């Protein structure tokens, strides 16, 4: 079975995707400017459009990766909270009815 990446791994991947987006944008601007100065206006526009699209796709991927990392973090916290609640419930069943009125969880009926 494959290992599920941790939220920390996903945040790192999102940072890499965002950095690549900036690099693609910068490379597109430079390449388009060089082509434009050499008189290749049509190719310059094509390069600008393609690198803009590549940068936008990488930014969207970074955004979605960060969202998945946040969801995985929340799921992990919910699992730990649920484990505590199940443990409390099992402990209450083992102890039986409590004469203490200040018990957080009432015994099952």
Backbone as XML, in Angstrom:
<?xml version="1.0"?>
<chain id="A" units="angstrom">
  <residue number="1" name="UNK">
    <atom name="N" x="0.839" y="-1.178" z="0.000"/>
    <atom name="CA" x="0.000" y="0.000" z="0.000"/>
    <atom name="C" x="0.882" y="1.240" z="0.000"/>
  </residue>
  <residue number="2" name="UNK">
    <atom name="N" x="0.479" y="2.220" z="-0.745"/>
    <atom name="CA" x="1.272" y="3.441" z="-0.837"/>
    <atom name="C" x="1.110" y="4.286" z="0.422"/>
  </residue>
  <residue number="3" name="UNK">
    <atom name="N" x="2.170" y="5.029" z="0.719"/>
    <atom name="CA" x="2.152" y="5.908" z="1.880"/>
    <atom name="C" x="1.404" y="7.198" z="1.534"/>
  </residue>
  <residue number="4" name="UNK">
    <atom name="N" x="0.513" y="7.604" z="2.403"/>
    <atom name="CA" x="-0.213" y="8.858" z="2.211"/>
    <atom name="C" x="0.694" y="9.987" z="2.687"/>
  </residue>
  <residue number="5" name="UNK">
    <atom name="N" x="0.906" y="11.003" z="1.857"/>
    <atom name="CA" x="1.788" y="12.091" z="2.281"/>
    <atom name="C" x="1.195" y="12.855" z="3.469"/>
  </residue>
  <residue number="6" name="UNK">
    <atom name="N" x="2.075" y="13.315" z="4.320"/>
    <atom name="CA" x="1.635" y="14.079" z="5.483"/>
    <atom name="C" x="1.311" y="15.510" z="5.049"/>
  </residue>
  <residue number="7" name="UNK">
    <atom name="N" x="0.582" y="16.248" z="5.896"/>
    <atom name="CA" x="0.310" y="17.647" z="5.563"/>
    <atom name="C" x="1.597" y="18.463" z="5.371"/>
  </residue>
  <residue number="8" name="UNK">
    <atom name="N" x="2.646" y="18.129" z="6.118"/>
    <atom name="CA" x="3.915" y="18.837" z="5.954"/>
    <atom name="C" x="4.498" y="18.581" z="4.565"/>
  </residue>
  <residue number="9" name="UNK">
    <atom name="N" x="4.429" y="17.328" z="4.095"/>
    <atom name="CA" x="4.903" y="17.002" z="2.751"/>
    <atom name="C" x="4.109" y="17.756" z="1.691"/>
  </residue>
  <residue number="10" name="UNK">
    <atom name="N" x="2.801" y="17.829" z="1.877"/>
    <atom name="CA" x="1.954" y="18.515" z="0.905"/>
    <atom name="C" x="2.219" y="20.016" z="0.877"/>
  </residue>
  <residue number="11" name="UNK">
    <atom name="N" x="2.461" y="20.607" z="2.052"/>
    <atom name="CA" x="2.791" y="22.030" z="2.071"/>
    <atom name="C" x="4.113" y="22.297" z="1.368"/>
  </residue>
  <residue number="12" name="UNK">
    <atom name="N" x="5.074" y="21.380" z="1.507"/>
    <atom name="CA" x="6.343" y="21.514" z="0.799"/>
    <atom name="C" x="6.155" y="21.418" z="-0.705"/>
  </residue>
  <residue number="13" name="UNK">
    <atom name="N" x="5.322" y="20.481" z="-1.140"/>
    <atom name="CA" x="5.045" y="20.342" z="-2.573"/>
    <atom name="C" x="4.330" y="21.577" z="-3.116"/>
  </residue>
  <residue number="14" name="UNK">
    <atom name="N" x="3.446" y="22.158" z="-2.317"/>
    <atom name="CA" x="2.753" y="23.375" z="-2.746"/>
    <atom name="C" x="3.736" y="24.536" z="-2.888"/>
  </residue>
  <residue number="15" name="UNK">
    <atom name="N" x="4.690" y="24.628" z="-1.985"/>
    <atom name="CA" x="5.697" y="25.689" z="-2.083"/>
    <atom name="C" x="6.558" y="25.507" z="-3.332"/>
  </residue>
  <residue number="16" name="UNK">
    <atom name="N" x="6.895" y="24.260" z="-3.652"/>
    <atom name="CA" x="7.675" y="23.997" z="-4.871"/>
    <atom name="C" x="6.868" y="24.375" z="-6.104"/>
  </residue>
  <residue number="17" name="UNK">
    <atom name="N" x="5.583" y="24.012" z="-6.139"/>
    <atom name="CA" x="4.733" y="24.344" z="-7.289"/>
    <atom name="C" x="4.599" y="25.855" z="-7.446"/>
  </residue>
  <residue number="18" name="UNK">
    <atom name="N" x="4.475" y="26.568" z="-6.340"/>
    <atom name="CA" x="4.368" y="28.018" z="-6.415"/>
    <atom name="C" x="5.678" y="28.637" z="-6.910"/>
  </residue>
  <residue number="19" name="UNK">
    <atom name="N" x="6.801" y="28.119" z="-6.450"/>
    <atom name="CA" x="8.095" y="28.617" z="-6.918"/>
    <atom name="C" x="8.276" y="28.345" z="-8.409"/>
  </residue>
  <residue number="20" name="UNK">
    <atom name="N" x="7.886" y="27.167" z="-8.855"/>
    <atom name="CA" x="7.969" y="26.856" z="-10.281"/>
    <atom name="C" x="7.065" y="27.769" z="-11.107"/>
  </residue>
  <residue number="21" name="UNK">
    <atom name="N" x="5.945" y="28.156" z="-10.540"/>
    <atom name="CA" x="5.052" y="29.076" z="-11.230"/>
    <atom name="C" x="5.734" y="30.425" z="-11.458"/>
  </residue>
  <residue number="22" name="UNK">
    <atom name="N" x="6.406" y="30.916" z="-10.424"/>
    <atom name="CA" x="7.121" y="32.183" z="-10.569"/>
    <atom name="C" x="8.266" y="32.068" z="-11.574"/>
  </residue>
  <residue number="23" name="UNK">
    <atom name="N" x="8.971" y="30.957" z="-11.536"/>
    <atom name="CA" x="10.081" y="30.749" z="-12.472"/>
    <atom name="C" x="9.561" y="30.674" z="-13.901"/>
  </residue>
  <residue number="24" name="UNK">
    <atom name="N" x="8.450" y="29.976" z="-14.106"/>
    <atom name="CA" x="7.871" y="29.887" z="-15.448"/>
    <atom name="C" x="7.443" y="31.263" z="-15.946"/>
  </residue>
  <residue number="25" name="UNK">
    <atom name="N" x="6.856" y="32.052" z="-15.075"/>
    <atom name="CA" x="6.451" y="33.401" z="-15.460"/>
    <atom name="C" x="7.635" y="34.264" z="-15.838"/>
  </residue>
  <residue number="26" name="UNK">
    <atom name="N" x="8.678" y="34.207" z="-15.027"/>
    <atom name="CA" x="9.871" y="35.003" z="-15.313"/>
    <atom name="C" x="10.538" y="34.550" z="-16.615"/>
  </residue>
  <residue number="27" name="UNK">
    <atom name="N" x="10.630" y="33.237" z="-16.813"/>
    <atom name="CA" x="11.227" y="32.722" z="-18.050"/>
    <atom name="C" x="10.390" y="33.127" z="-19.262"/>
  </residue>
  <residue number="28" name="UNK">
    <atom name="N" x="9.088" y="33.110" z="-19.120"/>
    <atom name="CA" x="8.217" y="33.516" z="-20.220"/>
    <atom name="C" x="8.367" y="34.982" z="-20.559"/>
  </residue>
  <residue number="29" name="UNK">
    <atom name="N" x="8.479" y="35.820" z="-19.543"/>
    <atom name="CA" x="8.662" y="37.253" z="-19.793"/>
    <atom name="C" x="9.988" y="37.506" z="-20.501"/>
  </residue>
  <residue number="30" name="UNK">
    <atom name="N" x="11.038" y="36.857" z="-20.041"/>
    <atom name="CA" x="12.353" y="37.058" z="-20.652"/>
    <atom name="C" x="12.376" y="36.520" z="-22.079"/>
  </residue>
  <residue number="31" name="UNK">
    <atom name="N" x="11.874" y="35.302" z="-22.277"/>
    <atom name="CA" x="11.873" y="34.714" z="-23.622"/>
    <atom name="C" x="11.000" y="35.527" z="-24.579"/>
  </residue>
  <residue number="32" name="UNK">
    <atom name="N" x="9.849" y="35.971" z="-24.100"/>
    <atom name="CA" x="8.977" y="36.797" z="-24.939"/>
    <atom name="C" x="9.615" y="38.122" z="-25.295"/>
  </residue>
  <residue number="33" name="UNK">
    <atom name="N" x="10.313" y="38.706" z="-24.340"/>
    <atom name="CA" x="10.976" y="39.993" z="-24.619"/>
    <atom name="C" x="12.097" y="39.817" z="-25.641"/>
  </residue>
  <residue number="34" name="UNK">
    <atom name="N" x="12.852" y="38.727" z="-25.519"/>
    <atom name="CA" x="13.928" y="38.477" z="-26.492"/>
    <atom name="C" x="13.333" y="38.266" z="-27.876"/>
  </residue>
  <residue number="35" name="UNK">
    <atom name="N" x="12.274" y="37.466" z="-27.966"/>
    <atom name="CA" x="11.629" y="37.237" z="-29.260"/>
    <atom name="C" x="11.023" y="38.526" z="-29.822"/>
  </residue>
  <residue number="36" name="UNK">
    <atom name="N" x="10.448" y="39.326" z="-28.966"/>
    <atom name="CA" x="9.848" y="40.590" z="-29.406"/>
    <atom name="C" x="10.913" y="41.541" z="-29.947"/>
  </residue>
  <residue number="37" name="UNK">
    <atom name="N" x="12.054" y="41.608" z="-29.281"/>
    <atom name="CA" x="13.140" y="42.481" z="-29.742"/>
    <atom name="C" x="13.733" y="42.020" z="-31.068"/>
  </residue>
  <residue number="38" name="UNK">
    <atom name="N" x="13.655" y="40.713" z="-31.345"/>
    <atom name="CA" x="14.174" y="40.189" z="-32.607"/>
    <atom name="C" x="13.146" y="40.283" z="-33.720"/>
  </residue>
  <residue number="39" name="UNK">
    <atom name="N" x="11.990" y="40.840" z="-33.463"/>
    <atom name="CA" x="10.969" y="41.027" z="-34.486"/>
    <atom name="C" x="9.984" y="39.884" z="-34.609"/>
  </residue>
  <residue number="40" name="UNK">
    <atom name="N" x="10.051" y="38.908" z="-33.751"/>
    <atom name="CA" x="9.141" y="37.754" z="-33.784"/>
    <atom name="C" x="7.968" y="38.021" z="-32.836"/>
  </residue>
  <residue number="41" name="UNK">
    <atom name="N" x="7.096" y="38.918" z="-33.239"/>
    <atom name="CA" x="5.993" y="39.333" z="-32.375"/>
    <atom name="C" x="5.018" y="38.183" z="-32.123"/>
  </residue>
  <residue number="42" name="UNK">
    <atom name="N" x="4.693" y="37.434" z="-33.161"/>
    <atom name="CA" x="3.726" y="36.342" z="-33.010"/>
    <atom name="C" x="4.255" y="35.276" z="-32.040"/>
  </residue>
  <residue number="43" name="UNK">
    <atom name="N" x="5.525" y="34.907" z="-32.204"/>
    <atom name="CA" x="6.105" y="33.913" z="-31.297"/>
    <atom name="C" x="6.209" y="34.454" z="-29.865"/>
  </residue>
  <residue number="44" name="UNK">
    <atom name="N" x="6.473" y="35.725" z="-29.730"/>
    <atom name="CA" x="6.553" y="36.322" z="-28.396"/>
    <atom name="C" x="5.204" y="36.233" z="-27.691"/>
  </residue>
  <residue number="45" name="UNK">
    <atom name="N" x="4.146" y="36.516" z="-28.421"/>
    <atom name="CA" x="2.802" y="36.441" z="-27.825"/>
    <atom name="C" x="2.465" y="35.003" z="-27.456"/>
  </residue>
  <residue number="46" name="UNK">
    <atom name="N" x="2.827" y="34.055" z="-28.331"/>
    <atom name="CA" x="2.568" y="32.645" z="-28.031"/>
    <atom name="C" x="3.328" y="32.218" z="-26.772"/>
  </residue>
  <residue number="47" name="UNK">
    <atom name="N" x="4.585" y="32.632" z="-26.654"/>
    <atom name="CA" x="5.382" y="32.288" z="-25.470"/>
    <atom name="C" x="4.769" y="32.906" z="-24.223"/>
  </residue>
  <residue number="48" name="UNK">
    <atom name="N" x="4.339" y="34.144" z="-24.301"/>
    <atom name="CA" x="3.734" y="34.789" z="-23.138"/>
    <atom name="C" x="2.458" y="34.071" z="-22.717"/>
  </residue>
  <residue number="49" name="UNK">
    <atom name="N" x="1.623" y="33.717" z="-23.687"/>
    <atom name="CA" x="0.358" y="33.047" z="-23.367"/>
    <atom name="C" x="0.622" y="31.666" z="-22.764"/>
  </residue>
  <residue number="50" name="UNK">
    <atom name="N" x="1.534" y="30.903" z="-23.367"/>
    <atom name="CA" x="1.816" y="29.556" z="-22.860"/>
    <atom name="C" x="2.430" y="29.580" z="-21.464"/>
  </residue>
  <residue number="51" name="UNK">
    <atom name="N" x="3.355" y="30.481" z="-21.223"/>
    <atom name="CA" x="3.957" y="30.517" z="-19.889"/>
    <atom name="C" x="2.975" y="31.064" z="-18.854"/>
  </residue>
  <residue number="52" name="UNK">
    <atom name="N" x="2.075" y="31.956" z="-19.275"/>
    <atom name="CA" x="1.033" y="32.403" z="-18.350"/>
    <atom name="C" x="0.132" y="31.234" z="-17.976"/>
  </residue>
  <residue number="53" name="UNK">
    <atom name="N" x="-0.243" y="30.430" z="-18.976"/>
    <atom name="CA" x="-1.106" y="29.274" z="-18.707"/>
    <atom name="C" x="-0.395" y="28.263" z="-17.801"/>
  </residue>
  <residue number="54" name="UNK">
    <atom name="N" x="0.880" y="28.011" z="-18.066"/>
    <atom name="CA" x="1.634" y="27.075" z="-17.223"/>
    <atom name="C" x="1.731" y="27.598" z="-15.791"/>
  </residue>
  <residue number="55" name="UNK">
    <atom name="N" x="2.004" y="28.881" z="-15.634"/>
    <atom name="CA" x="2.075" y="29.471" z="-14.295"/>
    <atom name="C" x="0.741" y="29.415" z="-13.568"/>
  </residue>
  <residue number="56" name="UNK">
    <atom name="N" x="-0.342" y="29.663" z="-14.308"/>
    <atom name="CA" x="-1.669" y="29.613" z="-13.686"/>
    <atom name="C" x="-2.005" y="28.195" z="-13.235"/>
  </residue>
  <residue number="57" name="UNK">
    <atom name="N" x="-1.671" y="27.209" z="-14.055"/>
    <atom name="CA" x="-1.933" y="25.817" z="-13.682"/>
    <atom name="C" x="-1.124" y="25.437" z="-12.446"/>
  </residue>
  <residue number="58" name="UNK">
    <atom name="N" x="0.132" y="25.861" z="-12.387"/>
    <atom name="CA" x="0.956" y="25.551" z="-11.211"/>
    <atom name="C" x="0.426" y="26.247" z="-9.955"/>
  </residue>
  <residue number="59" name="UNK">
    <atom name="N" x="-0.055" y="27.477" z="-10.095"/>
    <atom name="CA" x="-0.630" y="28.174" z="-8.935"/>
    <atom name="C" x="-1.897" y="27.478" z="-8.441"/>
  </residue>
  <residue number="60" name="UNK">
    <atom name="N" x="-2.733" y="27.032" z="-9.366"/>
    <atom name="CA" x="-3.945" y="26.301" z="-8.980"/>
    <atom name="C" x="-3.569" y="25.001" z="-8.280"/>
  </residue>
  <residue number="61" name="UNK">
    <atom name="N" x="-2.567" y="24.313" z="-8.807"/>
    <atom name="CA" x="-2.117" y="23.068" z="-8.169"/>
    <atom name="C" x="-1.594" y="23.339" z="-6.761"/>
  </residue>
  <residue number="62" name="UNK">
    <atom name="N" x="-0.857" y="24.435" z="-6.586"/>
    <atom name="CA" x="-0.352" y="24.785" z="-5.257"/>
    <atom name="C" x="-1.509" y="25.091" z="-4.300"/>
  </residue>
  <residue number="63" name="UNK">
    <atom name="N" x="-2.510" y="25.817" z="-4.781"/>
    <atom name="CA" x="-3.666" y="26.147" z="-3.951"/>
    <atom name="C" x="-4.414" y="24.875" z="-3.526"/>
  </residue>
  <residue number="64" name="UNK">
    <atom name="N" x="-4.652" y="23.976" z="-4.487"/>
    <atom name="CA" x="-5.372" y="22.746" z="-4.171"/>
    <atom name="C" x="-4.568" y="21.847" z="-3.234"/>
  </residue>
  <residue number="65" name="UNK">
    <atom name="N" x="-3.256" y="21.827" z="-3.401"/>
    <atom name="CA" x="-2.409" y="21.017" z="-2.525"/>
    <atom name="C" x="-2.440" y="21.548" z="-1.100"/>
  </residue>
  <residue number="66" name="UNK">
    <atom name="N" x="-2.432" y="22.865" z="-0.951"/>
    <atom name="CA" x="-2.547" y="23.442" z="0.395"/>
    <atom name="C" x="-3.906" y="23.125" z="1.021"/>
  </residue>
  <residue number="67" name="UNK">
    <atom name="N" x="-4.957" y="23.138" z="0.211"/>
    <atom name="CA" x="-6.291" y="22.815" z="0.724"/>
    <atom name="C" x="-6.350" y="21.362" z="1.189"/>
  </residue>
  <residue number="68" name="UNK">
    <atom name="N" x="-5.760" y="20.461" z="0.428"/>
    <atom name="CA" x="-5.744" y="19.049" z="0.823"/>
    <atom name="C" x="-4.930" y="18.861" z="2.095"/>
  </residue>
  <residue number="69" name="UNK">
    <atom name="N" x="-3.827" y="19.596" z="2.224"/>
    <atom name="CA" x="-3.014" y="19.506" z="3.443"/>
    <atom name="C" x="-3.821" y="19.977" z="4.654"/>
  </residue>
  <residue number="70" name="UNK">
    <atom name="N" x="-4.590" y="21.039" z="4.486"/>
    <atom name="CA" x="-5.415" y="21.523" z="5.594"/>
    <atom name="C" x="-6.486" y="20.493" z="5.962"/>
  </residue>
  <residue number="71" name="UNK">
    <atom name="N" x="-7.087" y="19.874" z="4.954"/>
    <atom name="CA" x="-8.096" y="18.846" z="5.237"/>
    <atom name="C" x="-7.491" y="17.638" z="5.941"/>
  </residue>
  <residue number="72" name="UNK">
    <atom name="N" x="-6.313" y="17.209" z="5.513"/>
    <atom name="CA" x="-5.658" y="16.084" z="6.179"/>
    <atom name="C" x="-5.320" y="16.410" z="7.631"/>
  </residue>
  <residue number="73" name="UNK">
    <atom name="N" x="-4.906" y="17.646" z="7.886"/>
    <atom name="CA" x="-4.631" y="18.058" z="9.262"/>
    <atom name="C" x="-5.882" y="18.016" z="10.121"/>
  </residue>
  <residue number="74" name="UNK">
    <atom name="N" x="-6.991" y="18.479" z="9.552"/>
    <atom name="CA" x="-8.249" y="18.445" z="10.307"/>
    <atom name="C" x="-8.715" y="17.025" z="10.567"/>
  </residue>
  <residue number="75" name="UNK">
    <atom name="N" x="-8.560" y="16.160" z="9.566"/>
    <atom name="CA" x="-8.962" y="14.761" z="9.742"/>
    <atom name="C" x="-8.115" y="14.103" z="10.835"/>
  </residue>
  <residue number="76" name="UNK">
    <atom name="N" x="-6.826" y="14.397" z="10.861"/>
    <atom name="CA" x="-5.957" y="13.825" z="11.892"/>
    <atom name="C" x="-6.387" y="14.295" z="13.288"/>
  </residue>
  <residue number="77" name="UNK">
    <atom name="N" x="-6.735" y="15.570" z="13.408"/>
    <atom name="CA" x="-7.204" y="16.071" z="14.710"/>
    <atom name="C" x="-8.538" y="15.434" z="15.098"/>
  </residue>
  <residue number="78" name="UNK">
    <atom name="N" x="-9.423" y="15.244" z="14.129"/>
    <atom name="CA" x="-10.705" y="14.597" z="14.426"/>
    <atom name="C" x="-10.503" y="13.148" z="14.855"/>
  </residue>
  <residue number="79" name="UNK">
    <atom name="N" x="-9.551" y="12.445" z="14.230"/>
    <atom name="CA" x="-9.276" y="11.065" z="14.620"/>
    <atom name="C" x="-8.759" y="10.991" z="16.048"/>
  </residue>
  <residue number="80" name="UNK">
    <atom name="N" x="-7.895" y="11.913" z="16.424"/>
    <atom name="CA" x="-7.378" y="11.886" z="17.793"/>
    <atom name="C" x="-8.476" y="12.232" z="18.801"/>
  </residue>
  <residue number="81" name="UNK">
    <atom name="N" x="-9.335" y="13.190" z="18.467"/>
    <atom name="CA" x="-10.456" y="13.515" z="19.352"/>
    <atom name="C" x="-11.411" y="12.333" z="19.493"/>
  </residue>
  <residue number="82" name="UNK">
    <atom name="N" x="-11.659" y="11.642" z="18.391"/>
    <atom name="CA" x="-12.546" y="10.496" z="18.433"/>
    <atom name="C" x="-11.952" y="9.368" z="19.267"/>
  </residue>
  <residue number="83" name="UNK">
    <atom name="N" x="-10.648" y="9.175" z="19.171"/>
    <atom name="CA" x="-9.997" y="8.135" z="19.983"/>
    <atom name="C" x="-10.134" y="8.451" z="21.470"/>
  </residue>
  <residue number="84" name="UNK">
    <atom name="N" x="-10.021" y="9.724" z="21.823"/>
    <atom name="CA" x="-10.187" y="10.117" z="23.230"/>
    <atom name="C" x="-11.618" y="9.861" z="23.682"/>
  </residue>
  <residue number="85" name="UNK">
    <atom name="N" x="-12.588" y="10.224" z="22.849"/>
    <atom name="CA" x="-13.984" y="10.011" z="23.230"/>
    <atom name="C" x="-14.317" y="8.532" z="23.357"/>
  </residue>
  <residue number="86" name="UNK">
    <atom name="N" x="-13.809" y="7.708" z="22.457"/>
    <atom name="CA" x="-14.053" y="6.265" z="22.546"/>
    <atom name="C" x="-13.392" y="5.711" z="23.803"/>
  </residue>
  <residue number="87" name="UNK">
    <atom name="N" x="-12.210" y="6.178" z="24.121"/>
    <atom name="CA" x="-11.546" y="5.741" z="25.351"/>
    <atom name="C" x="-12.321" y="6.138" z="26.585"/>
  </residue>
  <residue number="88" name="UNK">
    <atom name="N" x="-12.857" y="7.362" z="26.605"/>
    <atom name="CA" x="-13.671" y="7.802" z="27.738"/>
    <atom name="C" x="-14.919" y="6.940" z="27.867"/>
  </residue>
  <residue number="89" name="UNK">
    <atom name="N" x="-15.535" y="6.637" z="26.745"/>
    <atom name="CA" x="-16.766" y="5.834" z="26.772"/>
    <atom name="C" x="-16.473" y="4.421" z="27.278"/>
  </residue>
  <residue number="90" name="UNK">
    <atom name="N" x="-15.382" y="3.836" z="26.845"/>
    <atom name="CA" x="-15.021" y="2.493" z="27.303"/>
    <atom name="C" x="-14.685" y="2.509" z="28.788"/>
  </residue>
  <residue number="91" name="UNK">
    <atom name="N" x="-14.016" y="3.540" z="29.255"/>
    <atom name="CA" x="-13.673" y="3.644" z="30.673"/>
    <atom name="C" x="-14.938" y="3.780" z="31.501"/>
  </residue>
  <residue number="92" name="UNK">
    <atom name="N" x="-15.914" y="4.571" z="31.029"/>
    <atom name="CA" x="-17.169" y="4.734" z="31.758"/>
    <atom name="C" x="-17.940" y="3.416" z="31.842"/>
  </residue>
  <residue number="93" name="UNK">
    <atom name="N" x="-17.909" y="2.621" z="30.798"/>
    <atom name="CA" x="-18.591" y="1.323" z="30.829"/>
    <atom name="C" x="-17.919" y="0.370" z="31.805"/>
  </residue>
  <residue number="94" name="UNK">
    <atom name="N" x="-16.602" y="0.414" z="31.877"/>
    <atom name="CA" x="-15.867" y="-0.475" z="32.782"/>
    <atom name="C" x="-16.095" y="-0.105" z="34.243"/>
  </residue>
  <residue number="95" name="UNK">
    <atom name="N" x="-16.270" y="1.170" z="34.540"/>
    <atom name="CA" x="-16.426" y="1.616" z="35.926"/>
    <atom name="C" x="-17.837" y="1.405" z="36.450"/>
  </residue>
  <residue number="96" name="UNK">
    <atom name="N" x="-18.793" y="1.323" z="35.551"/>
    <atom name="CA" x="-20.176" y="1.166" z="35.992"/>
    <atom name="C" x="-20.760" y="2.503" z="36.413"/>
  </residue>
  <residue number="97" name="UNK">
    <atom name="N" x="-21.951" y="2.483" z="37.028"/>
    <atom name="CA" x="-22.575" y="3.743" z="37.442"/>
    <atom name="C" x="-21.732" y="4.452" z="38.499"/>
  </residue>
  <residue number="98" name="UNK">
    <atom name="N" x="-21.649" y="5.750" z="38.350"/>
    <atom name="CA" x="-20.829" y="6.546" z="39.267"/>
    <atom name="C" x="-21.725" y="7.324" z="40.225"/>
  </residue>
  <residue number="99" name="UNK">
    <atom name="N" x="-21.393" y="7.300" z="41.506"/>
    <atom name="CA" x="-22.190" y="8.095" z="42.456"/>
    <atom name="C" x="-21.847" y="9.584" z="42.372"/>
  </residue>
  <residue number="100" name="UNK">
    <atom name="N" x="-20.791" y="9.922" z="41.698"/>
    <atom name="CA" x="-20.357" y="11.314" z="41.587"/>
    <atom name="C" x="-21.214" y="12.046" z="40.552"/>
  </residue>
  <residue number="101" name="UNK">
    <atom name="N" x="-21.949" y="13.116" z="40.943"/>
    <atom name="CA" x="-22.790" y="13.827" z="39.962"/>
    <atom name="C" x="-21.972" y="14.691" z="38.997"/>
  </residue>
  <residue number="102" name="UNK">
    <atom name="N" x="-20.702" y="14.849" z="39.276"/>
    <atom name="CA" x="-19.875" y="15.725" z="38.438"/>
    <atom name="C" x="-19.121" y="14.958" z="37.349"/>
  </residue>
  <residue number="103" name="UNK">
    <atom name="N" x="-19.485" y="13.729" z="37.096"/>
    <atom name="CA" x="-18.838" y="12.939" z="36.027"/>
    <atom name="C" x="-19.229" y="13.557" z="34.682"/>
  </residue>
  <residue number="104" name="UNK">
    <atom name="N" x="-18.228" y="13.715" z="33.829"/>
    <atom name="CA" x="-18.473" y="14.362" z="32.528"/>
    <atom name="C" x="-19.402" y="13.546" z="31.635"/>
  </residue>
  <residue number="105" name="UNK">
    <atom name="N" x="-19.232" y="12.247" z="31.626"/>
    <atom name="CA" x="-20.038" y="11.395" z="30.744"/>
    <atom name="C" x="-20.919" y="10.490" z="31.594"/>
  </residue>
  <residue number="106" name="UNK">
    <atom name="N" x="-22.203" y="10.583" z="31.436"/>
    <atom name="CA" x="-23.081" y="9.685" z="32.220"/>
    <atom name="C" x="-22.920" y="8.258" z="31.742"/>
  </residue>
  <residue number="107" name="UNK">
    <atom name="N" x="-23.130" y="7.300" z="32.649"/>
    <atom name="CA" x="-23.007" y="5.894" z="32.257"/>
    <atom name="C" x="-24.110" y="5.512" z="31.270"/>
  </residue>
  <residue number="108" name="UNK">
    <atom name="N" x="-23.844" y="4.497" z="30.438"/>
    <atom name="CA" x="-24.885" y="4.080" z="29.478"/>
    <atom name="C" x="-26.057" y="3.438" z="30.202"/>
  </residue>
  <residue number="109" name="UNK">
    <atom name="N" x="-27.238" y="3.507" z="29.601"/>
    <atom name="CA" x="-28.430" y="2.929" z="30.211"/>
    <atom name="C" x="-28.509" y="1.452" z="30.024"/>
  </residue>
</chain>
